[in-house]
């Protein structure tokens, strides 16, 4: 991991919380709070890949770096790849960390964990998971489960599958997938060039495209699931959490 870059994709369109990147949280737009958490990870350069100019303007006003990407791009991964071509056409950054733009309370240590897992494993992609402790989350289709082949004595292993159903069966823990990724540059280039795969379309989980293409996904186990802001109730939780920091 010689020269990583963190890229945060963000767009205004949200059915449950319109305009959420600019929602005020402790006196700052949410996207600026996410940018700040990414900076706190201490990995290096942080860029926001914005679909709209108002997002980019908010980040730049806070002293951050942002680029405008095509609002019609189909996914955050595509938005990241487009931004990377603008900010680093020479290919200096060899590791790309994808931090979702709706994680304002994200522990910066999780960003570092994802990047370190990629470097340690030699995988194409790395991501995170946490053990499910709340019983109803095991059957909640909105909680994506990671099926992981852990290496003996380690809190990391190979990602075998990701699914919305309860898996695997039988006695034992289940793991909540956390949608934060690190890619080698070559892996990201390959990934965005692939068409959506059958299982990806069936489960509505983009990471299955990588598995179906034979790419390796390392999953590191962490202790907490970050709060994703998708609803007004989530926004209030984030405001309460970050108000304690100020």
C-alpha positions as CSV (number, residue, x, y, z in Angstrom):
1,X,0.0,0.0,0.0
2,X,2.3,2.7,-1.2
3,X,0.0,5.6,-2.2
4,X,-3.7,5.2,-1.2
5,X,-6.5,7.7,-2.0
6,X,-9.9,7.9,-0.4
7,X,-12.8,8.7,-2.7
8,X,-16.2,9.5,-1.4
9,X,-19.1,9.3,-3.9
10,X,-22.0,11.5,-3.2
11,X,-25.2,12.5,-5.0
12,X,-28.3,14.5,-4.0
13,X,-30.9,11.9,-5.2
14,X,-32.3,10.0,-2.3
15,X,-35.9,8.7,-2.1
16,X,-36.1,8.6,1.7
17,X,-33.9,11.7,2.5
18,X,-33.7,14.1,-0.4
19,X,-30.6,16.3,-0.5
20,X,-29.0,14.4,2.3
21,X,-25.4,15.2,1.5
22,X,-26.1,18.8,2.5
23,X,-28.2,18.0,5.6
24,X,-26.8,20.0,8.6
25,X,-25.1,17.9,11.2
26,X,-23.4,19.8,14.1
27,X,-23.1,22.9,11.9
28,X,-21.6,21.2,8.8
29,X,-23.1,19.5,5.8
30,X,-23.1,15.8,6.1
31,X,-20.7,15.3,3.2
32,X,-18.2,17.6,5.0
33,X,-18.6,15.5,8.1
34,X,-17.8,12.4,6.1
35,X,-14.9,14.1,4.4
36,X,-13.6,15.1,7.9
37,X,-13.8,11.4,9.1
38,X,-11.9,10.3,6.0
39,X,-9.2,12.9,6.7
40,X,-8.9,11.7,10.3
41,X,-8.0,8.2,9.0
42,X,-4.6,9.7,8.1
43,X,-4.2,7.6,4.9
44,X,-3.5,10.6,2.7
45,X,-5.5,12.3,-0.1
46,X,-9.3,12.5,0.2
47,X,-11.5,13.4,-2.8
48,X,-15.3,13.8,-3.0
49,X,-16.8,12.5,-6.2
50,X,-19.9,14.7,-6.5
51,X,-22.8,14.3,-8.8
52,X,-24.0,17.9,-8.4
53,X,-22.1,21.2,-8.1
54,X,-23.7,22.1,-4.7
55,X,-22.0,19.1,-3.1
56,X,-18.6,20.0,-4.6
57,X,-19.1,23.6,-3.5
58,X,-19.8,22.6,0.1
59,X,-16.7,20.4,0.3
60,X,-14.4,23.1,-1.3
61,X,-15.8,25.7,1.1
62,X,-14.6,23.5,3.9
63,X,-11.1,23.3,2.4
64,X,-11.6,19.9,0.8
65,X,-11.0,18.5,-2.7
66,X,-14.0,17.6,-4.9
67,X,-14.7,16.9,-8.5
68,X,-17.9,16.9,-10.5
69,X,-18.9,13.6,-12.1
70,X,-21.7,12.6,-14.5
71,X,-24.9,12.5,-12.4
72,X,-26.2,9.6,-14.6
73,X,-23.4,7.2,-13.6
74,X,-25.1,4.0,-12.4
75,X,-23.2,3.4,-9.1
76,X,-20.8,4.7,-6.6
77,X,-18.0,2.6,-8.0
78,X,-18.5,4.1,-11.4
79,X,-18.4,7.6,-9.8
80,X,-15.2,6.8,-8.0
81,X,-13.5,5.5,-11.2
82,X,-14.6,8.6,-13.1
83,X,-13.2,10.9,-10.4
84,X,-10.0,9.0,-10.3
85,X,-9.5,9.6,-14.0
86,X,-9.8,13.3,-13.3
87,X,-7.7,13.7,-10.2
88,X,-5.0,11.0,-11.0
89,X,-4.8,10.3,-14.7
90,X,-1.1,9.3,-14.3
91,X,-2.1,6.4,-12.0
92,X,0.0,7.4,-9.0
93,X,-2.5,6.2,-6.4
94,X,-2.4,2.4,-6.4
95,X,-5.0,1.8,-3.7
96,X,-8.5,3.3,-3.8
97,X,-10.7,3.3,-0.7
98,X,-14.4,3.8,-1.2
99,X,-16.1,5.5,1.7
100,X,-19.9,6.0,1.4
101,X,-21.0,9.6,1.6
102,X,-23.7,8.9,4.2
103,X,-21.4,7.8,7.1
104,X,-20.9,11.0,9.1
105,X,-20.1,9.2,12.4
106,X,-17.8,6.7,10.8
107,X,-14.8,5.7,13.1
108,X,-11.7,6.6,11.0
109,X,-10.1,3.4,12.3
110,X,-12.4,1.4,10.1
111,X,-11.1,3.1,7.0
112,X,-7.6,2.2,8.0
113,X,-8.6,-1.4,8.7
114,X,-10.0,-1.8,5.2
115,X,-6.9,-0.5,3.6
116,X,-4.6,-2.5,5.8
117,X,-6.6,-5.7,5.1
118,X,-6.0,-5.2,1.4
119,X,-2.3,-4.7,1.8
120,X,-1.9,-7.7,4.2
121,X,-3.9,-10.1,2.1
122,X,-2.9,-9.3,-1.4
123,X,-6.6,-9.6,-2.4
124,X,-8.2,-7.6,-5.2
125,X,-10.7,-6.0,-2.9
126,X,-11.1,-5.7,0.9
127,X,-14.2,-4.9,3.0
128,X,-15.4,-5.1,6.5
129,X,-18.0,-7.0,8.6
130,X,-19.1,-7.1,12.2
131,X,-20.7,-9.9,14.2
132,X,-24.5,-9.6,14.4
133,X,-25.6,-9.2,18.0
134,X,-29.3,-8.2,17.5
135,X,-31.4,-11.2,16.8
136,X,-33.8,-9.6,14.3
137,X,-30.9,-8.5,12.1
138,X,-30.2,-12.1,11.2
139,X,-33.4,-12.2,9.1
140,X,-33.6,-8.5,8.1
141,X,-33.0,-8.4,4.3
142,X,-31.7,-4.8,4.7
143,X,-28.8,-6.2,6.8
144,X,-26.4,-7.9,4.3
145,X,-24.7,-11.0,5.6
146,X,-21.1,-11.8,4.7
147,X,-20.1,-15.5,4.5
148,X,-16.4,-15.6,5.4
149,X,-13.8,-18.3,5.5
150,X,-11.7,-17.0,8.4
151,X,-8.1,-18.0,8.7
152,X,-7.4,-19.8,11.9
153,X,-6.6,-17.4,14.7
154,X,-7.3,-14.3,12.7
155,X,-10.1,-11.8,12.4
156,X,-10.0,-11.7,8.7
157,X,-10.6,-14.2,5.9
158,X,-11.8,-14.7,2.3
159,X,-15.3,-13.5,1.4
160,X,-17.2,-16.4,0.0
161,X,-20.6,-14.8,-0.5
162,X,-22.8,-11.9,0.4
163,X,-26.6,-12.2,0.8
164,X,-29.7,-10.7,2.2
165,X,-30.9,-14.0,3.7
166,X,-29.6,-15.7,6.8
167,X,-26.5,-17.5,5.9
168,X,-24.8,-19.8,6.6
169,X,-27.3,-22.2,8.2
170,X,-26.6,-24.1,11.4
171,X,-25.2,-23.0,14.8
172,X,-22.7,-20.2,14.9
173,X,-22.3,-16.4,14.4
174,X,-23.5,-14.4,11.5
175,X,-21.8,-11.3,10.1
176,X,-23.2,-7.9,9.1
177,X,-21.4,-6.7,5.9
178,X,-20.2,-3.1,6.1
179,X,-20.2,-1.4,2.7
180,X,-16.7,0.2,2.9
181,X,-14.2,-1.1,0.3
182,X,-10.6,-0.8,-0.7
183,X,-9.5,-1.8,-4.2
184,X,-6.2,-2.2,-6.0
185,X,-6.3,0.2,-8.9
186,X,-6.2,-2.7,-11.3
187,X,-9.1,-4.4,-9.5
188,X,-11.3,-1.3,-9.6
189,X,-10.6,-0.8,-13.3
190,X,-11.6,-4.4,-14.0
191,X,-14.6,-4.2,-11.8
192,X,-16.2,-1.2,-13.4
193,X,-15.6,-2.6,-16.9
194,X,-17.6,-5.8,-16.0
195,X,-21.4,-5.9,-16.8
196,X,-23.7,-6.4,-13.8
197,X,-23.7,-10.1,-13.0
198,X,-26.7,-12.5,-12.6
199,X,-26.3,-12.8,-8.8
200,X,-25.6,-9.1,-8.4
201,X,-28.9,-8.4,-10.1
202,X,-30.8,-11.1,-8.2
203,X,-29.5,-10.0,-4.7
204,X,-29.1,-6.3,-5.6
205,X,-25.5,-6.5,-4.2
206,X,-22.8,-5.0,-6.4
207,X,-20.0,-6.9,-4.6
208,X,-21.3,-10.2,-6.1
209,X,-20.1,-9.0,-9.5
210,X,-16.5,-9.3,-8.2
211,X,-17.0,-12.7,-6.8
212,X,-18.7,-14.0,-9.9
213,X,-15.8,-12.7,-12.0
214,X,-13.3,-14.7,-9.8
215,X,-11.9,-11.7,-8.0
216,X,-10.7,-12.2,-4.4
217,X,-12.4,-10.3,-1.6
218,X,-10.8,-10.0,1.8
219,X,-13.1,-9.4,4.8
220,X,-11.8,-7.9,8.0
221,X,-13.8,-8.3,11.2
222,X,-14.5,-5.1,13.2
223,X,-16.4,-4.4,16.4
224,X,-19.0,-1.8,15.3
225,X,-21.3,-1.1,12.4
226,X,-21.2,2.6,11.4
227,X,-24.5,4.5,11.2
228,X,-25.6,5.0,7.7
229,X,-27.9,8.0,7.3
230,X,-30.9,6.9,5.1
231,X,-33.9,8.3,6.9
232,X,-34.8,11.4,9.0
233,X,-34.5,9.2,12.1
234,X,-31.0,8.2,11.2
235,X,-30.2,11.9,10.6
236,X,-31.3,12.7,14.1
237,X,-29.1,10.0,15.6
238,X,-26.1,11.3,13.7
239,X,-26.8,14.8,14.9
240,X,-27.0,13.6,18.5
241,X,-23.7,11.6,18.1
242,X,-21.7,14.5,16.5
243,X,-23.1,17.2,18.8
244,X,-21.1,15.5,21.6
245,X,-17.9,16.0,19.6
246,X,-18.3,19.8,19.5
